[in-house]
Every structure is written in structure tokens, then in C-alpha cells.
């Protein structure tokens, strides 16, 4: 397996906190997968008000995928606990089994219901879809969905649990289940 395609994402992932102060760091783990993501305000790229994310995903099949995302969402309030978000997610990585490189640009959406209270909780669904027209290299299509529940356990710490389905269809006709409906747990720490 060559590591060339993912090296820039890994370097950016570790340099992001040095270049700019990241708002938070998120780690999501399942029995066979891991995802680590830095989140910051999009003002780093000259467009404030959205959430900018830079992450790396890998699994026990030695598949690596870097992700760069931007998500615009409304903040929940007492009067409006149901919120929507839209954005774009970019995937760049390598599937180890077939040594296939993937590059895709996905449209993203989020629906979130926040239960107000002293210890805020929310139920959310996120989805990212990259059709054939925006999937390049060896990728044909990407569908990445996540259904989860999160709770603010401390003022700057959120714990979450969810089910993720992350599928990549390659141009050789194979479908790769990168993270197939696996229960994952995680934490998001705000700096």
C-alpha cells in the first residue's frame, strides 16, 4: 500500500492546531474504525459563520480517507429546537484491498433536534452523497450517513454514540463497506 495520497491530509491534520487555533477536536471509534477530526470556524478560509472540518478516517482493512468539510447550520434555540444544515464534504484516500485511490466531492446535509436543558442533548442525522459526476480517480459513488445521539457532559465536552454507514463504490464494480452500520462512540473536546 502506498501512503502518498493521504500524506498531505495527515500533515494538515497535525499542523492545523499550530497554524490556527482549532475550536475543537473529535474522536469517533468503533471496533474496526477510527475517525479523528479538527473543527474550526470557516473564517480561516475567509468565509465566517460555517464549521470547517479536517479529518482522517481509517479502518482495520488499512483503508485511509482524508476529509475536508464545510457545514453551514443554524444554532438551536428554545423556540427552534429543530435545525438543518447544508454543506460540502471532500474525500481523498486509498482503498487497500484493490489499491484504489478515491477522490470525491459530496453534498452534505444535517437534521438535528436539540432537547433544551441544563445538560443539552441532541439527536441528529447527517448524510453525505457524492454521485458519479463528482467522484474521480477510482471512485464511482460515495454514500456516508450517520445517525447519532450526543450529550454535553461538561461545558466544553460532548460525548456521543451513533451508527455510521460509509460505502464507496469503485469503478472496478466493487462496493466497499468502509464502516458498515457499526456502533461508534466518541468525544468532542472544545479548546
C-alpha positions, 0 to 999 in steps of 0.5 A, a space after each residue: 500500500 502506498 501512503 502518498 495520497 493521504 500524506 498531505 491530509 495527515 500533515 494538515 491534520 497535525 499542523 492545523 492546531 499550530 497554524 490556527 487555533 482549532 475550536 475543537 477536536 473529535 474522536 469517533 471509534 468503533 471496533 474496526 474504525 477510527 475517525 479523528 477530526 479538527 473543527 474550526 470556524 470557516 473564517 480561516 478560509 475567509 468565509 465566517 459563520 460555517 464549521 470547517 472540518 479536517 479529518 482522517 478516517 481509517 479502518 482495520 482493512 488499512 483503508 485511509 480517507 482524508 476529509 475536508 468539510 464545510 457545514 453551514 447550520 443554524 444554532 438551536 434555540 428554545 423556540 427552534 429546537 429543530 435545525 438543518 444544515 447544508 454543506 460540502 464534504 471532500 474525500 481523498 484516500 486509498 482503498 487497500 484491498 484493490 489499491 484504489 485511490 478515491 477522490 470525491 466531492 459530496 453534498 452534505 446535509 444535517 437534521 438535528 433536534 436539540 432537547 433544551 436543558 441544563 445538560 443539552 442533548 441532541 439527536 441528529 442525522 447527517 448524510 453525505 452523497 457524492 454521485 458519479 459526476 463528482 467522484 474521480 480517480 477510482 471512485 464511482 459513488 460515495 454514500 456516508 450517513 450517520 445517525 447519532 445521539 450526543 450529550 454535553 457532559 461538561 461545558 466544553 465536552 460532548 460525548 456521543 454514540 451513533 451508527 455510521 454507514 460509509 460505502 464507496 463504490 469503485 469503478 472496478 464494480 466493487 462496493 466497499 463497506 468502509 464502516 458498515 452500520 457499526 456502533 461508534 462512540 466518541 468525544 468532542 473536546 472544545 479548546 
